[in-house]
Amino acid sequence: MTFQLQIGKTMNLNLATDRPAVLEPAQETSGSDPFPGRFPDGLVLPRPATVCLARLVLVVASTMVFVRLATAQSPVPAGAGVDWSRQIAAIVHEKCSSCHRPGQVGPFSLLTHDDIRSRAKTVIAVIENGYMPPWKPVGVEVRYANDRSLSAEQKRLFRQWVDASCPEGPRDEAPAPPAFADGWSLGPPDLVVKMQGEFQIPADGPDLYRSFVFPLDLPEDRWVKAIELRPQARSAIHHALFFLDSSGSARRMDGSDGVAGIAGMGFLAGPDGSDDRRRGRGNGGATDDVVERIDARLDGGLGGYVPGAMPTRLPGDLAMALPARSDIVMQTHFHPSGKAETEQAELALYFADQPPARKLVPIQVPPMFGFGANIDIPAGEKNFRISDSFRLPVDVEAVSVGGHAHYICRAMDLTATLPDGQKIPLLRIDDWDLDWQDRYLFAEPVALPAGTEIRSEIVYDNSASNPENPYSPPQRIRWGRQSNDEMGSITLLVVAADESERPALQTAVREHFTTTIANRFLRGRDLGQMLIQLDENRDGKLQRSEAPPRLAGRGFALLDQNRDDALDEEELGRLGELVERMNGGNADRER
């Protein structure tokens, strides 16, 4: 069954009960379009229909209110005249054009006077209601180098210009639109690589997790200042994370199931080519095995991509290591968009001229995107909170910060409390939006002495009053990989003030990760939930071929009581019970 809602005179919103909402061109009608170009032909909204409709109604309604206010107000005569050439062009080119240009995420270009004049009332509406430019941090004193927000003065100039009917001004004084090389945001790349093979994304169905290999074949070590992703399936990609593979194991795993890429999260938890890691170093058996391998992969992280976020170069001489003969693996989360799509992405790499004096260290709180943080949110709960903290063992300088969560997250905060008690807010978002995740690069490194506590807090609203809730009526939501599950973490990227102390910092970060995740392994259901994430064929069971090596042996046969050569959730639960008994039955069972 399909319901149709006409928006203005240009678009119909088709709400099918069995697929996401899709904006489609409306039939030709007479009259002028009050919002020309606001929604491009074929734009697909990758979220459940109920959320799409609620959010769309809010945006359209607020836009119409501002447009009516704009037409009712008299032009503002105060001060000197404002025109495109001498004031507005510079603002648009700095804050808007990187996204609003051919080949990028913006649905239309904002490069020239004609581009913006034809959409001026829509542009001023979304500026004044805070929808554009997309910028989420609020209430912090630190400055960000990639700040896209408009100042109050810039908004005033925009309003005055629109009220004056958008005068162009002297053309010979207008700045030229910014030049972008072949559509790449950061100019000509040093290297462009394409993922091996094509991957077909269906029009609908559950979210998909797939890792793709980008072969590099570099003969010598290089250092990366920035990475830019150009996906083909833009409307289906939820986010992507980039990892190093120096062992060649990803190439061997690629396509092993007959389809381009590596199924599920198999790369993160799969063998890394190191015999001692495959055997496990601790006494926790399969649990140590999985934790150590995921930790090793995360150590080789190269950042990531979310729609709407713009790539930036690391400041100063900072760069990420790219060893000779290594590959880049992109772990990708797809959310089917309502139309079948094909992915064969390209990566642009920007190299440094020389190695950095200090190496970057990521600190994620809570680690592993909140897996160990007991994210289990009752239906109707408006103020569910998780928190985590990490104490710095050495002096560091913070370089950037960014968070990750899904639909029902409403706010997140990262605060540094110095040894003397002084608090420095590093990130504060009070209106989280899954569509506008970003990394925020500090304009100047933030010095944090040893003993500083880094504390995160993330707030979720699982009530019917949250328009972003993927369920109506609300349902219990737990940690998980699907977009209608939840995650939650904030990552602070730092360098040790003294490079010789970096190993101590990395050891502390690794211990924080393993302790947090290992504590969760002590809870039976949580161990089963962790292991079922390795279910690559999505059949709800853990096949022997999908299991960690230390579980795939004799222990597998003991747990497989129905002898189907697979472990279902009940059988994995028995493994959790066994772990609890081995730990004396003192597992923390709080939910």
Number of C-alpha atoms within 10 A of each C-alpha: 7 11 10 13 13 15 17 15 18 23 23 18 21 20 21 15 13 13 20 25 25 23 22 19 18 16 10 9 9 6 7 10 12 16 21 16 16 16 17 16 14 12 16 21 20 22 23 20 21 19 22 21 19 14 14 15 13 12 16 18 12 17 23 18 13 20 20 13 12 17 12 10 9 11 15 14 11 7 7 6 15 21 23 25 20 18 18 20 22 17 17 21 18 12 18 19 21 24 20 18 17 17 14 20 17 16 17 20 19 23 20 18 21 12 13 19 18 15 17 22 26 21 22 22 24 19 20 18 13 14 15 17 18 22 20 21 21 11 11 14 10 15 15 20 14 17 17 15 17 18 9 9 9 14 16 13 18 25 23 21 23 21 21 16 13 22 17 18 16 11 11 9 10 19 15 13 15 12 12 14 11 11 15 18 18 20 13 15 18 11 12 16 15 17 20 18 16 14 18 13 21 19 15 15 14 13 19 21 21 20 25 29 26 23 19 16 11 13 10 10 12 19 20 22 20 20 22 21 22 17 17 14 19 18 20 29 23 22 19 20 17 22 22 22 25 17 15 14 15 28 19 10 20 20 17 12 12 8 13 22 27 26 24 22 20 22 27 22 23 22 23 21 14 10 9 10 17 18 16 20 12 12 9 15 16 20 22 21 25 27 21 21 22 21 18 16 18 17 15 17 20 20 15 20 24 19 20 15 18 18 18 17 17 16 16 8 15 21 26 22 21 22 17 14 16 20 23 23 26 29 24 21 22 23 25 27 28 22 16 13 17 15 18 17 21 17 19 21 20 22 21 20 12 12 17 16 11 17 16 20 22 21 23 25 27 28 24 19 21 26 22 21 23 16 21 15 23 16 16 17 15 18 15 17 17 18 19 20 17 19 17 22 20 18 19 25 18 22 24 24 22 19 24 23 24 24 24 27 27 23 19 26 20 27 19 22 19 18 13 8 10 9 14 17 16 27 25 20 19 16 13 24 20 20 16 13 22 24 23 24 22 19 15 15 18 17 15 23 18 16 16 23 20 24 20 26 20 29 19 25 24 28 21 18 11 20 20 24 23 23 20 11 11 17 17 13 17 16 20 17 18 16 20 20 19 24 25 27 26 26 20 21 19 24 23 27 18 13 14 10 15 21 12 14 23 18 12 18 22 18 13 20 21 19 15 19 24 17 14 21 26 24 21 22 19 21 23 23 18 19 22 21 19 25 19 22 13 14 9 15 22 27 20 17 12 21 24 23 19 19 18 16 12 9 12 22 17 11 20 18 13 11 10 10 16 21 25 20 16 14 19 26 20 17 20 21 19 15 21 18 14 11 11 9 13 11 17 13 11 6 8
